């Protein structure tokens, strides 16, 4: 199983970026997808998750109403549209996947068995 993340970059505060993550080696339909991030000097944290059916997205409070997670099953790809970016959104963003959805545990890293390599997002003030 491989996850290839892309779309990171340098953007000014208030700007937007769209991250992509393509899954290969496993059927995309039936795979739950998530995004995590690691800010400089901090632990990796949950950002957003989306079940394989593409309904009921989940977000951490700090990105709710600014970020949107979506998926295109025809392209085996999950997206993270990030709007109104803030300097505190800076970090390496990782996509993750699993096949078993455990209610209430979607924000725990241990629930995911496959991880991408990360794509860097830098937001300047």
JOWO-V754165 format. One record per residue. RES is the residue in one letter. SS is DSSP state (@ for helix, = for strand, . for the rest). Layout:
BEGIN
RES:SS ; RES:SS
END
This chain:
BEGIN
X:. ; X:= ; X:= ; X:= ; X:= ; X:= ; X:. ; X:. ; X:= ; X:= ; X:= ; X:= ; X:. ; X:. ; X:. ; X:. ; X:= ; X:= ; X:= ; X:= ; X:= ; X:= ; X:= ; X:= ; X:. ; X:. ; X:. ; X:. ; X:. ; X:. ; X:. ; X:= ; X:= ; X:= ; X:= ; X:= ; X:= ; X:= ; X:. ; X:. ; X:. ; X:. ; X:. ; X:= ; X:= ; X:= ; X:= ; X:= ; X:= ; X:= ; X:. ; X:. ; X:. ; X:. ; X:. ; X:. ; X:. ; X:= ; X:= ; X:. ; X:. ; X:. ; X:. ; X:. ; X:. ; X:. ; X:= ; X:= ; X:= ; X:= ; X:= ; X:= ; X:@ ; X:@ ; X:@ ; X:. ; X:= ; X:= ; X:= ; X:= ; X:= ; X:= ; X:. ; X:. ; X:. ; X:. ; X:@ ; X:@ ; X:@ ; X:. ; X:= ; X:= ; X:= ; X:= ; X:= ; X:= ; X:= ; X:= ; X:. ; X:. ; X:. ; X:. ; X:. ; X:. ; X:. ; X:. ; X:. ; X:. ; X:@ ; X:@ ; X:@ ; X:. ; X:. ; X:= ; X:= ; X:. ; X:. ; X:. ; X:= ; X:= ; X:= ; X:= ; X:= ; X:= ; X:.
END
